[in-house]
Every structure is written in structure tokens, then in C-alpha cells.
Amino acid sequence: MFLLLPFDSLVVNLLGISLTVLFTLLLVFIIVPAIFGVSFGIRRIYMKTLLKIFRWATLRIERGAKEKNHPLYKPYVNGIIAKEPTSLEEEIKEIRRSGSSKALDTPEFELSDIFYFCRKGIETIMDDEVTKRFSAEELESWNLLSRTNYNFQYISLRLTVLWGLGVLIRYCFLLPLRIALAFTGISLLVVGTTVVGYLPNGRWKEFLSKHVHLMCYRICVRALTAIITYHDQENRPQNGGICVANHTSPIDVIILASDGYYAMVGQIHGGLMGVIQRAVVKACPHVWFERSEVKDRHLVAKRLTEHVQDKSKLPILIFPEGTCINNTSVMMFKKGSFEIGATVYPVAIKYDPQFGDAFWNSSKYGMVTYLLRMMTSWAIVCSVWYLPPMTRQPEEDAVQFANRVKSAIARQGGLVDLLWDGGLKREKVKDTFKEEQQKLYSKTIVGNHEDRSRS
């Protein structure tokens, strides 16, 4: 037993030295840069290296498939049906023109009109532009994650070994490091905001609260190896306004909060999330609602209005879609945040799925599974655009204003602008959508009849 003591002492010393070196590296390369908001460029070098490896792996797959006469799967980026942006009236006229001898503007119902609705129904079944927004985007290239490309199969020993090496790096090195960083960031956020919360209100408290939030969110960003490019930072949201952005993932909050200081809006939770909420609200005027209050639209609108009317308070961060979309489109914005008359600061967020898919399919994965997938991805790469502030015009209602903001975000982020409600992820189509199509068809017939009567 006594002969083992020197060996045990050596192991303890080595372990202590290793932990000291690890802590020093974390402090020098992650925590200190997070405090001052600087970067050494290590993550961008890492990203460029990964891109070169991905290109080689994709070319190797394509060459191997060609040698074995194996057809490659190509995802349909723009859908499998070519659709022209035409109106209901124009399409019905085209059908009547090709299959009827009657006048095109006849006010009578024609049996051939049903072909328009049959075709639209079949197109929707074959290429549903809504449902596919709630599933992960398929990549054309392979990023050494077997879950991201259907073409991955055994091609060569070298490619398989590379994939296996990637699994070891992601699960045995990156995952423990990221968990440690996430734990550090969350712990500092809870402790830091709790301590700051005991200070008297004033500039010093606001200064410390802002920098504690920024430091902790930047550490959490590094826990995901997130590489973020911010554009047009002169348009960043100002106090007394509302920041609205498209929604892909819960980490959207961290992405934006690592570059700005926001008041969050949300429902009060239990567990770890509840601990964080209770801590941060002591240092920053966030707007939390009880479960029973969330469905009270008037109460929510009143609380938000009171917040934005105080120009000394932080801008509110809101995701008006109300659910996560797979970052290929922007869906209908809820009108609530556009009714209170505040200046709106639109923000477009676009993720690069080559390095890791940030989309949270909440109907398929729980939060823990989702976070595990995120932390075992190579990196999270995204671009953030701050758009010029927008205000509601005198002739606009809240819905029109929301659609104008949504169109600006979609245009800047290169996303598809859809009018559909993201609530269709879990609900059936509302009767109002069906009635709208019926009204359009009725207007086509009745409108033509009225035109003929006038003439």
C-alpha cells in the first residue's frame, strides 16, 4: 500500500496541473474575451477548416457514387412543383379559355371551374409549403453528421474513418467542453444578476447588469461554438422600442442578447428556467407573466404598453411568429406587439445549416434532446441583420404593419415570405382561410356580373 502512495501523489499532481491549465485556458481564451466582447478569431479558423473537410467529403461521396452507378439524392430546394404567382380569377379564366366556348366573363358557374380547386388541392398534397417548414432542411453537401444527408453510406475506408474521428471529437472533446462552458455561463448569470439585484437603482446598477448579461450570454454563445456576423449595428434597438425577429430556435435569444441588452417577455416557468427568470428579473426589468395571464390579450398589451412608454426601459425582444420555423421562411406575425404604437426594430436571423441545424422541431424532440444535438454539432453559424426602425403608418392597421415588417425581414434574410399561421404546426386550418377562398371565387362571379350590369 505504501508503495502506491508516490504513484497516487503523482496522479493527484498531474490532475491538479491539468485542471489548472484547463481553467487558465478557459479564463484567457473564453471568459476574459467574453467580458470585453473581443475574439481571437480561433472559431473562424475552425470554420474555414471544417469547410475544406466538408467539400472533400462531399466530392468523395459524389465520386464514389459515380463509380458504383449509385444515383445521388438531391433535395428539392424550391419545391417539386413550379408555381406561377397568378390570381384565382386569372387561372379560372385560363381554364375556361381552354375548355369552354362561353364568354370568359360569364357570371354563371361552369363545371370546369372545379378543376382549379382540384389542382390546387393535389399541389398542396404533393408539395405542401407549410408542413415542410416544420422539418429540418436537407443539405446538398455532407458535413460529417450522418443525420444531415441521405447520401451518406459506406464509400471508402478513409471516409468512414474520418466520420468516426468526427464522432470522437464531437462527443468526447467538444461536448464536455461545451457543457462546462454552458454551466459556467448559466451559473455566472444567476449569481451575477442576484448580486446586482441587491444594489440600489441607478446608473451603476444598470451598468453592472448590462455587462453581467452580455458576459454570460457571450460565454453561452461560445458553449455552442457560435460564429455570428452582425450587420448594420447602427440600427440596433433602442430603449422604449420593440425588437422583433424571425424565430428558428430557443438560442435566438442568446444570439441577440450577446450583442445587445434586452428586456425579455415570456411565461413564468419552474425548474432551472424558473431559477434563471427569478434571478435576472432582479437586475433587469423583464416582463414575465403567470400561466393564467398569458391568454389575457388585454393584460399582456397593457403590460407591454406600460413598458415601452417609459423611454428609460430596455427594448423588448419578441418573436411574433410564436413558434420555431426551419429558417427557410417567415410565417405570419401575431398582431399583438404591433398594436401598442411603439417603434419596431426588425431583425433578420439566418443560420447556415452546413455546420449544424439550429432549428428546434419541438413536436419531434424535447428540449434536452435538442440541446444534445446542438452541442454535438460542429458549430452554429449565423448572420444577423439589424434593419432600420419602422413605425406604423396612419392608414395602416396592426395586421398590415405586421406584414410590412415581416416582408422586410424575409427580404433581408433571403427567406420565403408566407402568410400562413405558424400555429398550423399543431392546429387545423381555421375556417376563415376556407371562407376566404370561397369569397374570392364568389367575388369572381358576382364581380363580373356587376361589371356587365353597369356596362
N, C-alpha and C positions, 0 to 999 in steps of 0.2 A: 504493500500500500504506500509506504513512504517513498518507494522508487518512482511512483507515478506522480508524486507531488511536483517535481520540476516540470514534467510534461504538462500537467494541469495548469501550472503557473504560466507556462509559455502560451498555451491556448487562450487563457484569460487575457494575457497581454496583447496577443495578436487580435483578439476580438475587440478589445478596447481601442487599439490603434485603428482598426478597420472602421469602427463606429465614429471615431473622432475624425478620420479622413472623410467619411461619408457626410457627416454633419457639416464639416468645413466646406466641402464641395457644394452642398445644398445651400449653405449660407452665402457663399461667394457668387455662385452662378445662377441661383434662383431667387432666394429671399431678398437679398440686397438689390438686385436689378428690379425686382417687383416693387420694392419700396420707392425707387426713383423712376420707375417707368422706362427703363432702358433695356436693350437687348444686345447680346454679343454676336448675334447672327448665327448661332450654332443650329437653331431649328431650321433656318432657311438652307443652310448647307446640307443638313439632314434631308430636307425635302427634295433638293436637287439630286442628291444621291439616289433616293428612292425612285425618282422619275426615270433615271437611267436604267435602273434594275427592272422597273415595270415595262419599259419599252423593249428591253432584251427578252424578258419572259413572254411578252405578247408576240413578238416576232418568232420566237422559238415555237410557240403553240401553233401559229399560222403555218410555219414551215413544216412542222411535224404532221399537221392535219393534211397539208397538201401532199406530202409523201405517202400518206396512208389513204388518200382519197376520201377523207372524212369531211363532210360539209360543216362549215362553221356557222354557229348560231349568231345572227345579227339582230339586236333589239330594234324594234320599230320606234325610233325616237319621236317621230311626228305622227304616229298612229298608222294603222293599216289601211285606212280609207282616206282618200284625198277628198277633202270637203271644201267647197267654194262658199265664201261668205255672201249668200243670197237670201232674200227675204221669202217668207211663206207665199206672199202674193206672186212674186216673180216665178217661183218654182211651180205653182199651180197653173199659172198661165202657160209655162213651157210644156207641162203635161197635156193641157188642153190643146195646145197648138199642134202637138204631135199625134194626138189620138182623137180629135173631135172636129166636126165640121161646123159647130156652132160658133157664134161670136165669142171672142175671148173675154169680153166684159159682161157676159150674160149673168143676171142676178140669180139664176137657178142653180140648184145643186146638181153636179154631174157625178156619175158613178166613178169616173176616172180620178176624181179628187182624192179618193181614199188611197190611191197609190202613193201619194205624197206621205201620208201618215204611216203607211206600211213600210215604206223605205226608211223613214226616219226611225221607226221602231227597230228594224233589223240592224241599221247602222249603229244604234245605241247598244244593242245586244253584242254586236261584233266588236265595237270599238268605243267602249264607254269612257267618255272623257272625264268623268267624275270619280268612279271607283278606282281607276288606276292611279289617282293622285294620293291614295292612301296605302300604297305599297312601295317598297324600296325601288329606286331607279336601277335598272340593269346597265352594267358598264360594257362598253365595247372592248376595252382593254382589261388585262388581268393584273390585279395589284397584290398577288400572292396571298389573298384571302379567298379561300375556297367557296365562301358564301356569296361572292360577288360576280361570278361569271360562269355560265353554263358550259363553256368550252373546256373548263379545266378537267383533265383526265391524265392518265399516265402517258407522257410523251417521251421522256428520256430520264435516265437516272440522275443526270446533273440537275434537271429542272425539279425533280422530286426532292432531291437533297436540299436544294435552295428553299423550297417551300417548307420542308421540315426545319431547316435552320431559322426561317422566319417565325415559325410557331414557337420555337425555343426562346427567341429574342423577345417576342411579344408577351409570352406568358411567364417566362422566368426572369426577365430583366425589366421590361417596360411596365408590366402590370404591378409588381411590388413597389417600384419607384413611384408610379402614379398614385397608388393607394396611399403611400406615405405623404406625398405632396398634398393630396386631397384632404387627408386627415389634418395635416399642418394648417392648410388654408382655412378649413372649417373651424378648427379649434381656435386659431387666432381671431377669426371673425366673431365667434361667440364671446371669447374672453375680452377682446379689444372693445367691442361695442358695449358690453356690460360695464366695463370700467369707465368708458367715455360717458355712458348714460348717467353716471353719478355726478358729473361735472355740472356746474350751473350753466344755464343757457347763455349763449353769447358767441362771439366770433371764434374764440379759442376752441370751444366745444365743436362748433361747426367745422373748423379747420381739421381738428383731430379725427372727427367722424368721417369726413370725406377721405382722408388719406388712409385710415384704417380699412374702409370699404374697398378703396382702389387696390391697396396692397394685397388684401386677402383674395379678391376676385382675380387679380393677376397671378397669384400663386395657383389658384384653381384652374386658370387657363393653362398654365404650364403643366398641371397634372394631366391634361388631355393632349399635351404637345400641340396645342392650338397655334396655328400660324395665321394671323389675322392682318389683313391690309385695310386700313381705314382711309376712305376718300372724302375730300371736301369737309375737313374737320372744322372749317369756319362756320358750317351750318349746324353744329352740334346744338341739341335742345337747350333752351334757356329756362330760367325759373319762371313759374307761372304758366308754363305751356304743357302740352301733352305730346309725348313721343310715341308714335305708332309704327309698328314694324310687322312684316310678314313673319309667320310662325312655323318653324320646322322642328324645333327640339326644345326641351327644357333648358338646354345650355345657351339658348338665345339670350337669356337674362345675363349669364356670366360674360358672354361675348360683348354685350353692350356696356355692362357695368364695369368692365375692366378699362373702359376708355371714358366713362362719364359717371356722374353722380346722380342717381335717380331715386325717386320715391316709388316703391312697388305697390301694386294693387292686387289683392287676392283674398282667398278664403283662409280662415284660421285652421291650421292642421294640428294633429297630435304628433307624438313621436319626435324623431330628430328634427323634422321640419318645423314642428311647433317650438322646439327649443331655440332654433335659429331665428324664427319670427319674433319670439318674445325678447330675444337679445338685441336684434338690430333695431327694433322699434324704440328702444330706449335711447338710441343715439341719433335716429333719423326718423322724420315724420312719415312713415309708411302708412298706407291705408288698408287695414285688414278688416274683413267682415266675418261675422259669425255665420255658420251654415244657414241659419234661418233667415238671415238678412240678404243673402246673395240673390235670391229670387225677387226681392223687392226692388224693382227698377227705379222707383221714385226715390227711395232711400239711398241707393247707390249713386244716382245722378246728383242728389243733394250733397253727399259727402265729397264727390269729385268736384262739384262746382265750388264748394267752400274752399277746397284745397287750391284750385287754380286761381281763384280771386285774390289770394294772398301772394303777391308777386315776390315775396321773400322765400317762398317754399319751393322745393325742388320740382323739376318737371316730372310728371307721372309717366311711367312706362307701361304701355298697354299693347296687347296683341289682339286686334279686333276680330280676327278670324275665329277665335275661340277654340281652335283645335290645331293639331300639328298636321301640316301638309308636306308632301315629299320634296319640296324645294324645286319643283318643276313649274309651279303655277302659284297664283294668288287667288284665293276664293273670297266669297262675299264677306265684307266687313260689317260687323254689327254696328248699328247706327248710334248706340248709346253714348259713346265717347265723342261723337260729332255733334251732339245736341246741346252741349253745355257752353258753346260760344268761345272756347279758348283757342289760342293759336296752336296749330298742329304742326309738329316737326316729323315728316315722314322719314323712315329709314328702311333701306333695302338690304337684305342679308342674302347672300348667295354662297352656298357651300360647294366645294369641289369634292365630288364623291370618289375621286381616284384614290385618296388616302384613307378614307373611312366614311361610312354613311352616317350622317348626323341625324337622319330622320327617325323619329320615335313613332313606331306603329303601336299605339297603346292598346289596340284590340288584339294584338298578337304577342307582345312582350310586356312583362311587368317592369317596374322601374329598376329593380335590382339587375334583371337580365339585360335590360337596355344599357345600364351603366357598365356592366361587364363587357358587353360588345364594344362600347365606346372606348373603354380603357385597354382593350386588346386589339384595337385598330392601330394602324401605323401613325396616324396623326389626324387632326381636324383642321382643314384648310378652308378659309372663307374670306370673302370680301364684304365690306360694309360701306355703304354709300349714305352719307348724310345729305338729304335733299333740302332745298330752300324751304323755309316755313310757309305754310299755307293757311289761309283764313276763309271762312265761309262767306260766300258772296250774297248780296241782298236777295237775289232771285232764287237762290238755291235752298232746297230743304236738306235735312240731315242725310238722307239716303243719297242724294245727288253729290253732296260734298264727300261722303264716304267713298263713293265710286270714283270720284276725281282723284282722291288721294291714292286709292288702290291702283288706279291706272298708272299713276306716276311711279309708284313703287315697282309695279310689274315691268314697266318700260325700262327703268334704270337697271333692274336686276336681271333682265333678259328672261323674265318669267311669263307664262301664259296667263292672261287676264280672264278669269272665269266669273260668271255671275252666280254660279251655284253656291248654295249654303254649305259650309263645311260640316254642319250638323247632320248632313246626309250620311256621314261616316257611321252613325248609329241609329238614325231615324229614317222613316219612309218619306218619300216625296210628298210635300204638302199639297193639299187640294188646290191651293191658289196657283201653283205652277201649271196644273192641268187646266184650270179655268182660264188662265192667261192665253194658252194655245187655242182654246175654244173661242175666246173673244177675238183673237187675231183672225181666225178663219171666218167668224161671223161678220167681222168688220170688212173682210174682203168681199163678201157677197152683198151685205147691206150697203156698204160704201159705194160699190159700183152701181147699185140700184138707185141710190140717191143722186149720183152724178148724172145718170141718164135722165132722171126725172127733171133735173134742173135744165138740162140741155133741151 
